[in-house]
Each structure stands twice: as structure tokens, then as C-alpha cells.
Amino acid sequence: MIKSMTGYGGAKAEIDDIAVTAELKSVNNRFLDVSVRLPKSCLFAEEAVRAAVGAKISRGKVDVFITVDTSKAEQAVIRVNENLAAAYLKAVRDTAERYGLDGDISALSLVRFPEVLSTEKSDTDRDAVAGAIGAVLEQALEGFDAMRTREGGKLEEDILGKLDGLETMVAAVEARSPETVEEYREKLLDRMRDVLADAAVDEGRILQEAAIYADKVAVDEETVRLRSHIDQFRLLLKSGSPVGRKLDFLVQEMNREANTTGSKCADSQIARTVIDMKAELEKIREQIQNIE
């Protein structure tokens, strides 16, 4: 099953008190172009995110948006400024001794002095954050891939229908081509009879001219290659691997064969069929631009 290059996927979860949301969206692009947006505190996970996306996607412009909330996982750490506490205690005792006061001071009183205590939040374990990001991103990628697969199925169905129509046109050209040679022979014979009047017409010469014309307008090679390309096209569509570039090349080759067929034949009916073939090939080419 082929996949479209356009898609969207999102997921969110809380793992070990780390809340993560991940969103992906993509549009057509000739190569893989991944843009990752992470909180500054989580930039260390960017390469892992790119690797995870690259393992699932081979072509397209992909924007990845990830938010991380570690506030629940962070633990408060209370620190005592030992030097400042000792200085306060010494100052209190010195004052008490100098003025004959009670110099006792409780711990609670001491820590109430300015800047004796400070509160800090411990850094959340990077491995835990990276693991949470990876798990949620994987869920988002699953949804993203499912959407691309559904879209790819619709593209495949449409292209296969167009290939059937193209094959019918090739068959029409193959059926019409021998008729043009016979019509040319009849026209040539009529002209010779008009020119020579009662004189005998050299049938051998007529056959020779018809053979030269037949060789000139023969499109057997082109139609055989077109049928071969159509068969390859169908096989690639069913391969299940990224085939967008291969299909793009193949449709160029098919268009080249159609052009050669049109240039060889001077028949208006074949010319109209070739125009229809090229129009259908252009529609296929436009659809291929959406395939990974």
C-alpha cells in the first residue's frame, strides 16, 4: 500500500508525572525535511526525535511540535546558607552578651532570618524526559502513518483507474495502426490509377511503398514499452515501499513513448488518442506528487 506525503498525527500522555504532547503535520516535498520544535529545556532530545521521524517517513516536509511539562516531576530542594546562619547566630549571641540579654535562639527563629533558607527545584532526569517524549511521539506517528495510508489508498485507487483507461487507449492505437497502412496503400493505388489511366499499375511498387510507409509509422515498439511501463507502474503501487520518485520517472518515460507515437503517426484518429493519453498521464503525474 502506498502512502501519501500529506498527513497529521497527534498524541498526549502523562508518563511518570511528565506531561507530553506531540503533533506532526506534513506536506509534499521532493526530499525529507524535518522541522522540530521543542522546549529549550528539552533540546537534548531533538536528534532522537529526528531519528524517530526519519525511521517512519522517507519523503515530505514534516513539522513536529512537542511540548513538555515536568512541573509535577520536579522536587523542591531546601538549602541552608550555613555561613549566613552562623553569622546571624553569632550576631544574636554577641548582642545578648553585650546587653545582658537572654541569648537563646531557636532553630525556627534562625531560619526566619533573610536568605538563610533558599528553595530550588531539582532537574528532572533527562532519560525520563527523553523516554516520555519518545513514547508519546511514537503514538503520534502511528496516527500520522494511519492517515497517510488511508490517503494513499485513495490515490492508488484513482491511479489504477487511470492506468486502465490508458491501457485501453494503447489498445486503440495498436488496433488503428495497421488500418492506417492499408488505407495508405489504397490511396496510393487510386492515385496511381488516376495518373496512369489505362496503363498497368505496378502492384509490386505499390506494395514496396506501402511497406516503407508501414515501417515509418510503426508504433509497435512504443506501444509494447507503454504496456510494460503500465505493468511496472501497477507492481510499484503494490510494492508497499516508498515509490514516489520511481513512479515520477516512470511517468516521464510513458509520456516520452506517447510523444513518439504521436510524431510517427499522421492519422488524425491516433493523434486524438495520443492527446487523450497525454492528458491522462498528466493527471497521473499530478497525483504522483502526493505519493511518498
C-alpha positions, 0 to 999 in steps of 0.5 A: 500500500502506498502512502501519501506525503500529506498527513497529521498525527497527534498524541498526549500522555502523562508518563511518570508525572511528565506531561507530553504532547506531540503533533506532526503535520506534513506536506509534499516535498521532493526530499525529507525535511524535518522541522522540530520544535521543542522546549529549550529545556528539552533540546537534548532530545531533538536528534532522537526525535529526528531519528524517530521521524526519519525511521517512519517517513522517507519523503515530505516536509514534516513539522513536529511540535512537542511540548513538555511539562515536568512541573509535577516531576520536579522536587523542591530542594531546601538549602541552608546558607550555613555561613549566613546562619552562623553569622546571624547566630553569632550576631544574636549571641554577641548582642545578648552578651553585650546587653545582658540579654537572654541569648537563646535562639531557636532553630525556627527563629534562625531560619526566619532570618533573610536568605538563610533558607533558599528553595530550588527545584531539582532537574528532572532526569533527562532519560525520563524526559527523553523516554516520555517524549519518545513514547508519546511521539511514537503514538503520534506517528502511528496516527500520522502513518494511519492517515497517510495510508488511508490517503494513499489508498485513495490515490492508488485507487484513482491511479489504477483507474487511470492506468486502465483507461490508458491501457485501453487507449494503447489498445486503440492505437495498436488496433488503428495502426495497421488500418492506417497502412492499408488505407495508405496503400489504397490511396496510393493505388487510386492515385496511381490509377488516376495518373496512369489511366489505362496503363498497368499499375505496378502492384509490386511498387505499390506494395514496396511503398506501402511497406516503407510507409508501414515501417515509418509509422510503426508504433509497435515498439512504443506501444509494447514499452507503454504496456510494460511501463503500465505493468511496472507502474501497477507492481510499484503501487503494490510494492508497499515501499516508498515509490514516489520518485520511481513512479515520477520517472516512470511517468516521464518515460510513458509520456516520452513513448506517447510523444513518439507515437504521436510524431510517427503517426499522421492519422488524425484518429491516433493523434486524438488518442495520443492527446487523450493519453497525454492528458491522462498521464498528466493527471497521473503525474499530478497525483504522483506528487502526493505519493511518498 
